[in-house]
Amino acid sequence: MATVYIPTPLRRLVGGKSKVDVPGTTVGEVLHNLDAQYPGIGDRLFDDRGRVKRFINVFVGDAEIRTLEGLDTPVDEKDTISIVPAMAGGQPNNGRTRPVRLTREQLLEQVMSQIQEISPEELAEAIKRDPNWIIIDIREAYEVEQGHIPNAEIISRGFLELWIDELAYEADQPIVIYCAGGVRSALAAKALQDMGYTRVFSLAGGFQAWKEAGLPVEQPRVFTEEQRERYSRHFILPDVGEKGQAKLLDAKVLLVGGGGLGSPAALYLAAAGVGTLGIIDHDRVDISNLQRQVLYTTQDIGRPKAEAAAERLQALNPDINVRTYTEPLYSGNALDIIREYDIVINGSDNFPTRYLVNDACVLLRKPLVDGSVFMFEGQVTVYQPSVPELGIEGGPCYRCLYPDPPPPGEVPSCAEAGVLGVLPGVIGVLQATEAIKLILGIGEPLIGRLLMYDALAQEFRVLRVHRNPECPVCGDNPTIRELIDYEQFCGVPAPHPAGNGRHHVSLHV
């Protein structure tokens, strides 16, 4: 058994050792046994004819084997063999030297010695103690269909380094990566360590070990090939991805009005894949609508708006479900309708509707994305009621900003003052954007902020608005606990009853 001294450039092939004991009766046998014991090292020592490469010297003791019997030089257990490659000094080699090739096993051994692993049980306990852990599933889509760890971020291995900055803002944030069995995640953990992340772990045994430990597994939505193509631009966004698209498809958004604001909002929500859209509108398409209500065409004139809108939206995206409401919205049905939805978008242009929808959303604790237009100006904000059990603090409501409506005739409607045709498109798209942000839980919604748009100046401004603790509907001691007669509250003469003496409001924009 001879002792072989390994030069620094080759030590990574033998686990970082400087010397190893290898059996053999000649130098050639020892070196070939060294290669058998540590695959890959022979490629560094021998040329294609099996001779020691000319830039490498081999010594037995202090004698170079070329002065002895070459590879046939006999050795015994007391001999030392030294491998001495040529050195070029301290300057960089500019990549001209052939890089050392590692086998799969050698690479994994090296990586595993440099990263931290965490067991499924340890991870489950860590998540309970600290919800800030980031769990990343780097498996392929077909693997994820088998299930994943709850709340894991689904990022394919090829995008990990490109997207990690969107997930982990601090270098010491705890991150655990997992794959099927723990090999790919180990390599990925090493890559993140090299990027400067200091608390990166690979899940030992991968997802298979997590399942075998009896820990909870979440079944993901399985997308069809057509859906993967349709929503492909969402899938590659780190803040959306497959998980976010599933949220969109499961979401329910109600549009109060299918006019100038509701049209662009509905089109973009449908295109984004918001699974259920409700449209409240009891009007019919008029030729004067077509200047700004882009859901409709000349062929739709005279048709019920809700019917024409549903047909257009289903044609745009067959994935979605469109519910239509052609009866007027009033105090008697508002709560029953709004209760079925996650988010409400208000696209009406009259005050009774605004107070009605606001009060219903506060009572039901539903977020309301409010928009309005007038001539060349528009406004957008989000009224988010407080939901303490979900950790939602909430902000002001419409009544916090406007405790009382203006006197009748004080503020003309769009039908009286006019509106630039493209203006509702800008505001409606902003409303759709806010709704999507709320569904995905990303960005900073316009809660407590009023976005003002001036089309003539092409200028946006943001004003801070605050909750009024004395607000009669969302204040500390609310006095409004049910819906009221909003035409009477706004001083607007009620239209002829639509049946059973009910009062209702119009939805023109």
N, C-alpha and C positions, 0 to 999 in steps of 0.2 A: 504494500500500500504506500504509494509515493505521495508526497505533499506537493500540490501544484499551486504556485503563486499566481493570482489573477490580476492583470493590470486594471487600472481604474475604468477605462472605456468599456471593459467587458464585464464588470462586476454586476451590472443590472441584470445580466443573463443568469447569474448564479445566486440571485437573491441578495445581492449587496455584499457578499462575502469577499474577503481579500485572499483567502486560501482555502482549498478543499483537499480532502484525502481521496485518492482515486487508485483503484487496483490496476496492476499491469506489470509485465516483466520487461517491456521496452518502452521507449519514449512514445513510439507510435501507438502501442496498445493503450497507454495511459491517456493520450490525447483523444483517441477514439472512444474510450470508456467515459471520458469527461463529456464528450458530445452526447453520448447515450444517456448520461445522467442529467445533463442540462441541454436539451434540444435547442439547436440554433447556434451554439457556440462554434461548432465545426465549420459552419459557413464563414465565420470570421477568421478561422485559422488556415483552412486548406483551400487550394485552388481546385479547378474542375478536374485536375489530374491526380488529386489526392496529395499533392506536395504542400509543404508549409509555404504560405505566401511570402514573397520576396521582401516585403517590408516588415516582416515579423521574424524575430530571432527567438530561439528556444535554447535555454541553458539547463544543463544538469550540473548542479553545484555552481561552479564559476566557469565552466567550460561550455562554449557554444557548440551545439551538436554537429554543426557543419565541419568542425575540426575533429569530431569523433566519428561515429558511425551513422550519423543522421538519425532518421526515425527508428533505426534498428539498434540504437545505442541502448545497452541493457541498463536497467535500474533495479534497485531493491528498496525495501521499506524505509531505509534511512536516507534515501536520496530526496533532494528537493528539485523540482522542475520550475523554472521561471519563464513566463511568456512575456516577451519584451517587444512591443510594437514600436515602430518609428514615431517620433514626436516632432511636431513642427514649431515648438516654442509656444509663447503665450498669445499669439495673434489669432483672431478668429479664422476659421477655415473657409468662410464664405460658402459653405454648403457643398464643397467639392468632395469631402470624404463621404463615402457611402454610409448612410445612417444604420445604426444597429437595429436589426429586425428582431422583434419579439414574437414569440408564439402566443396564441390565445391564452394558454394557461399561464405563461410568464407575465403577460400583461395583467390578467386578472389578479394574480398573486401580488403583483406590485401595487395595483390600485386598491385592493382590499386592505393592504397594510397602511394605506394613506387616508382612508375615509372612515367615517363612523357609521355603524349599523345600529338599527333599533328594532326590537322584536315587535310583533303585532300587539302583544299584551302591554308592552311599555308604551307604545304609541297611543293605544286606547286610553290609558291612564293619563298620559301627557295632555291629550286633547281635553279631557275632563277638567284638568287643572288650569289649562291655559288655552282659551279659544283662539288665540292669535297664531296657532300653528298653521302653516301653509302646507297642504297636502297636494301633491302633483302626481297625476297618473299619466305616464308617458307611453302607454301601450297604444297599439294601432286601433283604429275604429272598430274592426271586427272583434277585437279582444274586449273592448269596453262594453260591447253589447251583452257580454256575459254578466255584467254587473260591475260596480265600482264602490270604493269606500265612500260613505256619505260625505258630502260637501267637498269632495276632491275636485281640483281643477283639472280638466282634461286637456292636456297639451301634448301633441305628438312629439316624439324625441327630436325631430328635425327642427322644431320651432322653440325648444326650451330656452336656449341661450338668447334668442331674439326677443322672447316675451317675458323673461324673468323680471326685468325691471318694472313691468306693469303690475306685478304681484307682490314683490318684496321690495319695499322702499328703504329698508335698513339692512346693513350688512350682517347684523347679528340676529335678524329675525329667524326663528326656528322654521326650517324647511325639511320636509320628508318627501322623498321621491320613491315611487314604486313602479315596478313592471310586473310581469307574470311570475318570475322566479327569483329576481334579485340581481341578475347579471347586468342588464342594461341600466338599471337604476344606479348600480355602483359606478359605472362609467359616467353617468350623468351627474352624480354627486361630485365626482372628481372634477368634472368640467366647471361646476358652479364654485367649488373651492378655488379653482384656478382664477375665477372671476372676482374673488375676494369675499365671497359669502362664508361666514365663519361657523355657522351652526346648521350644516347640511347633513342629513342622514339618509341612508338607503334602508328601505324596509327589508329586513332579513327574510328571505323566502318569498318575498313579493306578495301579490294578491292571493296566490294559492295558499300561502301560509295564513293570511288574514282570514280566508274562508274556513280553513281547517280548524282555526282557533274558535270558530263559532261566533265571530264578531259580526256586527250588522253590515249588510250589503244593500246598496241601492241599485235598483234596476233602471237603466237609462231609457229614454225614448229611442226607439229604433227608427231611423230616418230611411225613407225610400231613396233610391238612386236619383229620382226626379227631384226630391227635396234637397238632397245633397248638392245638386247642381243649382237649383233655384236660390238657395240660401248660402251658396259657397262664399260670398263676400262677407257674410256674417260669421261663418265658421272660422275664418282666418283672423278675425278680430279677437285679441286676447280678452277684452271685456265682454264679449258676447259668446263666441264659440258654440259648441253643441248644447251645452247646458243653458246658455242664454236663449238660444233659439227655441229650446223646449219650453222655457218660461213664456216666450212670446206666443207660442202656439197654444199654451194653456190659459192665456190671459183673456179677460173679457172687458171690453171697453164700450161704453155707451156714448153715442154722439147725440147731444140734444140739438137737433136741427141738421138738415142735410143741405144747407145753403152755401153761401160764400165761404164760411170758415169750415163747415163740416165737409165740404167737397174735397179740398186738398188733404185735410186731416184723414179722412176715410181712405182716400187713395193710397196714401203712404203707409197707413197702418195695415191695410190689406196687403200691400206689396211686401211689407216687413214680415208678414206672417202672423199678425195678431189673430189668434184663433177664432174669437167670437166678437163680432161687431154688432152693436145694437144701434138702430137709427130711428129716432123719433121725429116724424115730420108728417103732418096731415095735409100739406099743401100739394098742389099739382104744378108741374113744370110750366113756366110762362116764358115767352120769348125774351122778356126783360131780364130773366135770370141768367141767360147764357153769356152775358158780358163778364161774369165772374164765377159762376157756379159750374166748375169744370167737370163735374160728374155727369153732366147731361149734354145731349146733342139736340139739334133741331128736330130730329125724328122723335124725341121724347116729349115734345110740347103737348100739353094736355094730359100726360100720364101722371099718376101719383108719384111724387118724388121718391118715397121710400121704395116703391116697386122698381122704378128705373135705377135707383142707386144700388139696390141689391143685385140686380142683373149685371150691372157694370162691374161691381166689385167681385162677384163670383167669376166673371169672365177673366178678370185680372189675376185672380188667385183661387183656384178651385179648392185649395186646402182649407179655406176659412168658412165659417158659418156666419151668415148674416141674418139677424132678427130684425123685423120691421114692426113699427108701431104707428099706425095711421090714425089712431084716435088722439084727440088733443091731450096735452100734458096738463094736469090740474092737481089740486091738493088731494083729491081722492085716489089717484093712481100713482103719484110720483114715488112714494116710498116703496110700493110693490115692484115697480119697474127698476128703480135704481138699486134696490137691494140685491139684484141678481148680478151686478157687475162689480169689477175691481176698481175701475177708474171711470170718471165721468168727464167728458169734454163738452164745455158749454159753447155753442155757436149761435146763440140767439141774439137778437138786437133790441129786446124790450125789457123794461125793468121788472115787470111782474115775473117773467120767466127767470131772470137772474136771482131774485130773492127766493123764489120757490126752489130752484135747483140748489142754491147755496144752503138753505135751511135743511133741505132733505139730506144733503151730503154730510152736513155737520151732525144731524141726528143719527145717521147711519154710519158715521165715521169713515166716509169714503173720500179719497182725494179728488179734488175738482180742478181741472186744468181750464182756466177761464181766459177767453180771448174776446177782444172787441175791436171794431174798426169804425172810423168816422172820417169821411172825405179822404184825406191823405195821411192820416195817422192811425196807429194801432197800438194795442196793449196786450201783454200776455203775463199771467202769473199763475201760481199754483197755490190753492187753498188746501192745506193738509191738516185735518183735524187731529187732535192729540189722541194717541192710542197707547197708553202707558204699558199695558201688558206686552206690547211688541217693542217697547223702547222708543216709540215715536213721540217726540215732544210736541210736534205740530207748530203751526204758525197762525197768522190772522185769517179771518174769513172775509167774505165780501161785505158783511155788515160792519166789520171793524173799520174798513176803509170808508164805507158809505152807510152810516147808520140810518139815514132816511133817503128815500128816492127824491129826485127833483120834481117840482110841480109839473103837472101835465103840460106839454107843449114847450117846456123850458129847454129841453135837449131834443132836437129833431132827430128822426130816424134816418137811416141810409136812404129810404125811399123818398124822404123829404129833402135831405141835404146832398145826397149823392155819395158815391164812393169810387175811388180809382179801381179799375177792374182787377189789377194785379195785387192790390193791397191785401185782400183776404187770403190770397195764395201764400204770401209771406207769413202772415200771422197764423194761418191754419197749419202750415208746415211746422212752425215753431211749437204749436200745441201738440202736434203728433210727436215731435221730438221729446217734449217733456213727458208725455205719456210713456214712451218707450224707455226713457231713463228711469221712470218710476217702476216699470215692470222689471227691468234688469237690475235695479238697485245700483246704478252707476252714476258718476258725475255729481253735480250739485244742482238739484232741482230749483226752480224759481220759487221756493217757499220763503215768504217774508221779503221777496224782491219783486218789484213791478218793472217789467221790461217795456220801455217806450220806444216806438219806432216812428220816425218821421221820413216818409218816402221822398218828399221834395228835397230835404237836406241830406238824404241817404245817411241817416244818423241813428244809432242806437244809444239809449241811456238806460241806466238801471237805478231805480230809486228803492231805498229801504222802507219797508212798511212793517208795522208792529201790531201785535195782537192787543186788542182793547180788553182789559180785565173786566170792564163794565158792559161788554157786548151782550145783548139780550139773548144771543143764541149760543155763543162759544165762550162767554166770559166765565168768571169765577162763580157767579151766582146767576145762571141763565134763567130767564123768565119765559122764553119760548121753548116749549117742550113738544109741540105738535105743529103741523102745518096750518096755515091760516088762509083767508081769502086775500090773495095777493093783488087782484085788481083793485079791491077796495083799499088795501094798504097803500098802493101806489097812486090812488086817486084816478084810476083809469076806468072809464065806463065798461062794464062787462059786456061782452058780445052776447048774442042770443044763446041761450043754453043749448048745449049739444045733446041734451037728453037728461032727464032726471034732475033738472035744475042745476047741473054742474057748471061751474065757471072754468074757463080754460084760457090759455094764452097762445099767441101765435109765435111762429118760429122763423120769420123772414129775416134774411140778412142781405 
